[in-house]
Amino acid sequence: MNIQEISYENYRNLKDNTIIPCEGINIICGDNAQGKTNFLESIWIFTGGRSFKGSKDSDLISFGEKKASLFMKASAGERLQTFSIDIVSGKRTVKINKVAQKTPSSLVGKICAVCFSPEHLALIKEGPGLRRKFLDTAICQTQPMYAEYLLKYNHILSQRNVLLRTLKKSNNLIDTLDIWEEKLAEYGAEITCSRISYAEKLKGLASEFYMGLSSKKEKLSLQYKSSISAEDVKDKFKIKEELKKKLEESRTEDIALGFTTKGPHRDDLDLKIDGKSARIFSSQGQQRSIVLALKLAEAEIVKEIRGEMPIILLDDVLSELDENRQNYLLNSISEKQVFITCCEPDLSKRLVKGYIFEVLGGNVQIKS
């Protein structure tokens, strides 16, 4: 997968422009608050995901403007394709090869990218929701239908929670729980199987990359922690039946609490360094290395499944890494199309092949 051209108009603080990147490493350098991260974000939006900065779509439009537009020309699946996104009133409309799409989610799986930003460091220290989000976003890159399962699961989960709060006052509708739990278990089984399978692929690769980043001084391990314990975790029917059983057993507790306590929305990805919880014991440098290892592993999984390497987006990744870790990272991404931001001009001098872009006041220009 390779981006040949990207254009933007009225996007964030970026000056309207068309950028022609190289097939290798593209360094985006400049001081803070000039627009480097916004440029990476404009690429990420083409994956069909939300802003990795957690922003609303309405925030993506330049101040005082009513509409933002993005355009990308990329080779995907050995075919040159065009993608365009318009953002108006906080809503996206999408075209692929000039054909209007029914929903923005049509982009999911078309452009694959792996993104690291400082915001992702929170997935180590914060609650399990961010780790589940990491898994879900990664799985969507290779299984576009997974996004549909998530959407349906979360809708049904919301309906069951509404019913639980109603049952706390009156049990007249208790028989309808069976209906919601049947579908919740069905989609929950799809999600659980996909996450467990993905975590198994992730485990070995992430451990290998972390060993490289830590100069073989530390070992990273990970395990998907599920609220079910089916013996055959690849058997969707068995997982579905166990989820149904768990939901039925927890009805009294769920009605009292007003929400659903069992299911994949409560699961976690357990990360450990040398057998100790990364969430509790890891340093800031270790956290950065863990996330980098996870992201590099994610890229390899995309390549394995889709047969082509995703685009790599690295925002402010080098500044807090020592020289050995920087060298390992740069070596790991040398054969990929990469967009990497930095504030330190000296770092760009280590670039053997590639382009260097400078960003000043939202204006992105190639460095001569």
C-alpha positions in Angstrom: 0.0 0.0 0.0 1.4 3.3 -1.0 0.2 6.9 -1.0 1.1 8.8 -4.2 -0.7 12.0 -3.5 -2.7 13.7 -0.7 -4.6 17.0 -0.8 -6.5 18.9 1.8 -8.6 22.1 1.9 -9.8 23.9 5.0 -8.5 21.1 7.2 -7.5 22.2 10.7 -4.7 24.8 10.6 -3.2 23.4 7.5 -2.8 25.7 4.5 -4.6 24.2 1.4 -2.0 22.0 -0.3 -1.2 18.9 -2.4 1.6 16.7 -1.1 3.5 14.2 -3.2 5.3 11.9 -0.7 8.0 9.3 -1.4 7.6 5.6 -1.2 10.0 5.4 1.8 10.4 7.5 4.9 8.8 11.0 4.9 10.0 13.1 7.8 7.7 16.0 8.8 9.7 18.4 10.9 9.0 21.7 12.6 8.3 23.3 15.9 5.3 22.4 18.1 1.8 23.6 17.2 2.7 24.2 13.5 0.5 21.4 12.1 2.7 18.3 11.9 0.2 16.1 13.8 -2.7 17.5 11.9 -1.0 16.4 8.7 -0.7 12.8 10.0 -4.3 12.9 11.2 -5.5 13.9 7.7 -3.9 10.6 6.4 -5.4 8.5 9.2 -8.9 9.8 8.5 -8.8 7.8 5.2 -8.8 4.5 7.2 -12.4 5.3 8.1 -11.6 5.7 11.8 -12.1 8.7 14.0 -9.3 11.2 14.8 -6.5 9.5 16.9 -6.5 12.7 18.9 -10.0 12.1 20.0 -11.5 15.1 18.2 -15.0 15.4 16.8 -15.4 15.7 13.1 -16.6 19.2 13.4 -13.2 20.1 14.9 -11.4 19.0 11.7 -12.8 22.0 9.8 -10.6 25.2 9.7 -11.9 27.9 12.0 -14.5 30.1 10.3 -15.0 27.6 7.4 -18.1 25.4 6.8 -16.5 22.5 4.9 -13.2 20.6 4.9 -12.2 18.4 2.0 -9.5 15.6 1.7 -8.3 13.8 -1.3 -5.9 10.8 -1.6 -4.5 8.9 -4.5 -3.1 5.5 -3.4 -2.1 2.2 -4.8 -4.0 -0.5 -2.8 -4.2 -4.1 -3.9 -2.0 -3.5 -6.9 -4.5 -0.9 -8.2 -4.4 2.9 -8.3 -7.4 4.3 -6.5 -8.8 7.7 -5.5 -10.5 8.5 -2.2 -12.2 11.7 -1.2 -13.8 12.9 2.0 -15.9 16.0 2.6 -16.7 17.1 6.2 -19.7 19.3 6.6 -21.6 20.1 9.8 -19.6 17.4 11.6 -20.6 14.7 9.1 -18.5 12.9 6.5 -19.4 12.0 2.9 -17.1 9.7 1.1 -16.3 8.8 -2.6 -14.1 5.9 -3.7 -12.9 6.2 -7.3 -15.4 9.1 -7.7 -18.4 6.9 -6.7 -20.4 8.1 -3.7 -20.5 5.7 -0.8 -23.5 5.0 1.4 -21.6 5.5 4.7 -18.2 6.7 5.7 -17.4 3.2 7.1 -17.0 2.1 3.5 -13.4 3.3 3.8 -12.7 0.7 6.5 -10.3 -1.9 5.1 -9.6 0.1 1.9 -6.7 2.2 3.2 -4.7 0.4 6.0 -2.5 2.4 8.3 -0.9 1.9 11.7 -0.6 5.0 13.8 1.5 5.8 16.9 0.8 9.1 18.7 1.6 10.2 22.3 -2.2 9.8 23.0 -1.7 6.0 22.6 0.6 5.8 25.6 -2.6 6.0 27.7 -3.6 2.4 26.6 -0.9 1.1 29.0 -1.8 3.0 32.2 -5.5 3.8 31.7 -8.5 1.4 31.9 -9.2 -1.6 29.8 -11.5 0.4 27.4 -8.4 1.8 25.6 -6.8 -1.6 25.2 -10.1 -3.0 23.8 -10.2 0.0 21.4 -6.7 -0.8 20.3 -7.7 -4.4 19.5 -10.9 -3.4 17.8 -9.2 -0.7 15.6 -6.5 -3.1 14.6 -8.9 -6.0 13.7 -11.0 -3.7 11.6 -8.0 -3.1 9.3 -8.1 -6.8 8.2 -11.7 -7.7 8.9 -14.1 -4.9 7.7 -17.1 -7.0 8.8 -15.8 -6.8 12.4 -16.9 -3.1 12.5 -20.5 -4.2 11.8 -20.3 -6.8 14.6 -19.1 -4.1 17.1 -21.8 -1.7 16.0 -24.6 -4.3 16.4 -23.2 -5.6 19.7 -23.0 -2.1 21.2 -26.5 -1.3 20.0 -28.0 -4.5 21.6 -25.9 -3.9 24.7 -27.4 -0.5 25.1 -30.9 -1.9 24.6 -30.3 -4.6 27.3 -29.0 -1.9 29.7 -32.2 0.2 29.2 -34.3 -2.9 29.9 -32.3 -3.7 33.0 -33.0 -0.3 34.5 -36.7 -0.7 33.6 -36.8 -4.1 35.4 -35.3 -2.5 38.5 -38.7 -0.8 38.9 -41.0 -3.5 37.4 -40.3 -7.0 36.2 -43.2 -7.1 33.7 -40.8 -7.3 30.7 -38.3 -9.8 32.2 -39.2 -12.4 29.6 -37.8 -10.1 26.8 -34.3 -10.5 28.2 -34.0 -13.8 26.4 -34.4 -12.0 23.0 -31.6 -9.4 23.7 -29.3 -12.0 25.3 -29.5 -14.3 22.3 -28.3 -11.6 19.9 -25.9 -10.2 22.4 -24.2 -13.6 22.8 -24.2 -14.1 19.0 -22.3 -10.9 18.2 -20.3 -11.2 21.4 -19.0 -14.6 20.3 -17.9 -13.0 16.9 -16.0 -10.3 18.8 -14.5 -12.6 21.4 -13.2 -15.1 18.8 -11.7 -12.3 16.6 -10.0 -10.7 19.6 -8.5 -13.9 20.9 -7.3 -14.9 17.5 -5.7 -11.5 16.9 -4.1 -11.5 20.4 -2.4 -14.8 19.6 -0.9 -13.4 16.4 0.1 -10.2 18.3 1.8 -12.0 21.2 4.9 -13.4 19.4 5.4 -10.4 17.1 5.1 -7.8 19.8 7.4 -9.7 22.1 10.0 -9.9 19.4 9.8 -6.2 18.6 10.0 -5.3 22.3 13.1 -7.4 22.7 14.7 -5.4 19.9 13.7 -2.1 21.4 15.0 -3.0 24.8 18.2 -4.5 23.4 17.1 -7.9 24.7 17.1 -6.7 28.3 13.4 -7.2 29.0 10.5 -9.5 27.9 7.0 -8.4 27.0 4.1 -10.8 27.3 0.4 -10.3 26.6 -2.8 -12.3 27.1 -6.4 -11.6 26.2 -8.4 -11.7 29.4 -12.0 -12.8 28.6 -15.1 -12.9 30.8 -15.8 -16.4 29.4 -13.7 -19.5 29.8 -14.7 -21.8 26.9 -12.2 -24.6 26.4 -12.2 -24.2 22.7 -11.8 -20.4 22.2 -12.1 -20.8 18.4 -15.5 -22.4 18.6 -18.0 -19.6 18.2 -21.0 -21.8 19.1 -19.4 -22.8 22.4 -18.5 -19.2 23.2 -22.0 -18.0 22.3 -23.5 -20.6 24.6 -21.2 -19.7 27.5 -21.9 -16.0 27.0 -25.7 -16.7 27.1 -25.2 -18.7 30.3 -23.1 -15.9 31.9 -25.8 -13.3 31.0 -28.5 -15.4 32.5 -26.5 -16.1 35.7 -25.8 -12.4 36.2 -29.4 -11.1 35.6 -30.0 -10.4 39.3 -26.8 -8.5 39.7 -27.2 -6.7 36.4 -30.7 -5.5 37.3 -29.5 -4.2 40.6 -26.6 -2.3 39.0 -28.5 -1.2 35.9 -25.9 -2.4 33.4 -24.5 -5.6 31.8 -21.5 -7.0 33.8 -20.5 -9.9 31.5 -19.4 -9.9 27.9 -16.5 -8.7 25.6 -17.2 -5.1 26.6 -15.6 -6.0 30.0 -12.6 -7.8 28.6 -9.0 -6.7 28.8 -5.6 -7.1 27.2 -3.1 -8.0 30.0 0.4 -6.6 29.3 3.4 -7.6 31.4 7.2 -6.9 31.4 9.3 -9.6 32.9 6.1 -11.0 34.5 5.1 -7.7 36.2 2.0 -5.7 35.2 2.9 -3.0 32.8 0.0 -0.9 33.9 1.3 -0.8 37.5 5.0 -1.0 37.2 6.2 0.2 33.8 8.2 3.4 33.4 7.3 6.1 30.7 10.1 4.8 28.5 8.8 1.2 28.8 5.3 2.3 28.0 6.5 4.0 24.8 8.4 0.9 23.8 5.4 -1.4 24.5 3.1 0.7 22.3 5.7 0.9 19.6 6.1 -2.9 19.8 2.3 -3.4 19.5 2.1 -1.0 16.5 5.0 -2.6 14.7 3.4 -6.0 15.3 0.1 -4.7 14.1 1.7 -3.6 10.8 3.2 -7.1 10.3 -0.2 -8.7 10.9 -1.8 -6.5 8.2 1.0 -7.5 5.8 0.5 -11.2 6.6 -3.2 -11.1 6.1 -3.6 -8.6 3.3 -0.3 -9.3 1.5 0.8 -5.6 1.6 2.4 -3.4 4.2 0.2 -0.7 5.7 1.2 3.0 5.8 3.1 3.8 9.1 2.3 7.0 10.9 4.6 7.9 13.8 3.9 11.1 15.7 6.6 12.4 18.0 8.0 8.9 18.5 11.8 9.5 18.5 12.1 12.3 21.1 12.1 10.2 24.2 13.9 7.1 22.8 17.6 6.6 23.4 19.9 6.2 20.3 19.8 2.4 20.4 16.0 2.3 20.4 15.9 5.0 17.7 18.2 3.0 15.5 16.2 -0.2 16.0 13.0 1.6 15.1 14.4 3.3 12.0 15.8 0.0 10.8 12.4 -1.7 11.4 10.6 0.8 9.2 13.2 1.3 6.5 11.4 -0.7 3.8 7.9 0.8 4.5 6.1 4.0 3.5 6.4 6.0 6.7 5.3 9.5 7.8 7.2 10.5 10.9 7.0 13.8 12.8 9.9 15.3 14.8 10.9 18.7 16.2 14.6 18.0 16.1 16.2 18.9 12.7 19.3 16.8 13.6 17.2 13.6 13.5 16.4 14.2 9.8 20.2 14.1 9.0 20.1 10.3 9.8 17.7 9.8 7.0 19.5 8.0 4.2 16.6 7.7 1.7 13.4 9.7 1.7 11.9 13.2 1.8 12.0 15.8 4.4 9.1 18.2 4.8 9.1 21.4 6.9 5.9 22.7 8.5 5.6 26.3 9.5 2.3 27.9 10.4 0.3 25.1 8.7 2.3 25.3 5.5 3.9 21.9 4.5 6.8 22.3 2.1 9.4 19.8 0.9 12.9 20.8 2.1 15.2 21.5 -0.8 
